[in-house]
């Protein structure tokens, strides 16, 4: 299994546009439903930093996302949107509990 974290910071004027581009990727993923892929994006509390977590059942170096036009659009112009990064980090899981599984998270108190 491949596990990758990508983090970056966008220019303040680009934060909303970046979020729109990310949401478009998720719309396409919902329609395409690629097998063996889990993906999540988080916006940090500074409003301009983003973290993407990508998990793939395949160990190959391709993300599998590159075939989606919305992901291609997200990547196009990234250098102009980004103020810092992207920093790509391969992750080695030590342990997890229901991370990205989608089960039970909606029933957490305060969720």
C-alpha positions, 0 to 999 in steps of 0.5 A, a space after each residue: 500500500 502507498 501512503 502519501 502526505 502532501 502539504 503546501 501553503 497558498 497565497 492568501 488571495 488563492 485560498 478560496 480558489 484552491 478550495 474550489 479546485 480541490 472540491 472539484 476533484 472530490 466531485 469527480 472522485 465521487 462520480 468515478 469511484 476509483 478502486 483502492 484509493 482513499 483521499 482526504 484534504 484538510 485546510 489548516 486553521 491559518 486558512 492558507 495551508 492544506 494537507 492532502 492524504 492519499 492512500 492507494 492499494 497499489 504500490 506504484 508511483 502514480 497517484 491514479 488521480 492524474 487521469 481525472 480532468 479536475 485533478 489536472 486542472 488543480 495541478 495546472 497553475 499550482 505554481 502561481 497559487 502556491 506560496 510554499 511547497 508542495 512537500 511530498 512525504 511518503 508515510 509509514 503507518 505505525 497505527 490508526 483507528 478508523 482513519 478515513 474509514 468513514 465509519 463512526 465519524 459522523 456519530 462522534 459527539 460534537 461532529 
